[in-house]
Amino acid sequence: MVELAKRYKDGFVQLSEVSKNQSISLKYLEQIVIPLKRAQYIKSARGAGGGYMLARPPENIRIGEIVVLLEGGGNLVECTSKPEVCNRHEDCRTREIWEETQKAMLEKLNSYTLSDLITLEVKI
């Protein structure tokens, strides 16, 4: 996503270029473009001049959105979204801490956009 953000104004980019420039396996990229395309974060075109590009400007895509999509949610532990998986959920002493931590993590991630990453304005 960072590579597509950097090249947003250039149009479509081949996955092989993203793989090379970001040192990410082409096979891995081929897998993650599927949910990104389905969720309309990226679009694709076939043929000469085809490839992938962001479906909207990088300043309109929050990092937390991508993490939630690709990681299957923003849950740090399963019991925060599915209390029934734990037989101690009613009196768990750590569940509230996990929920607060998860909320803080997503708020922090959503405070940054792809544009922030490519302009190096992210201040941690």
C-alpha positions, 0 to 999 in steps of 0.5 A, spaced: 500 500 500 505 504 501 508 503 494 501 504 491 501 511 495 508 513 493 506 512 485 498 514 486 499 519 481 503 515 476 497 510 475 497 503 475 503 499 477 505 492 476 505 487 482 512 485 480 515 492 481 511 493 488 515 486 490 522 488 487 521 495 490 518 493 497 522 487 498 516 483 499 514 476 496 510 476 489 506 470 491 504 474 498 502 480 494 498 476 490 494 474 496 493 480 499 491 484 493 484 480 493 481 482 500 484 489 498 481 489 491 474 486 494 474 492 500 475 497 494 482 500 497 485 498 490 483 497 483 486 493 477 487 493 470 489 488 465 493 488 459 499 493 457 499 499 462 495 495 467 496 493 474 494 496 481 493 502 484 489 505 490 482 506 489 482 513 492 487 518 494 492 516 500 490 521 504 483 518 505 486 511 507 487 510 514 493 505 516 488 502 521 483 500 516 488 496 512 490 493 519 483 491 520 482 488 513 488 484 512 489 482 520 481 480 520 479 485 525 483 489 530 483 484 536 489 483 540 485 477 543 479 473 541 475 474 547 474 481 546 470 480 540 467 473 542 467 473 550 464 466 549 470 463 547 473 463 554 469 460 560 472 465 564 469 471 560 465 474 566 470 474 571 476 475 567 481 480 570 485 482 564 479 482 559 478 490 560 485 491 559 485 488 552 479 492 550 482 498 552 489 496 549 486 494 542 482 501 542 488 505 543 492 501 538 486 502 533 486 510 535 493 510 534 493 507 527 487 511 525 491 517 526 495 516 520 494 515 513 498 512 507 499 519 505 503 521 512 507 514 511 509 517 504 511 524 506 515 521 512 510 526 517 509 520 522 511 522 529 511 517 533 
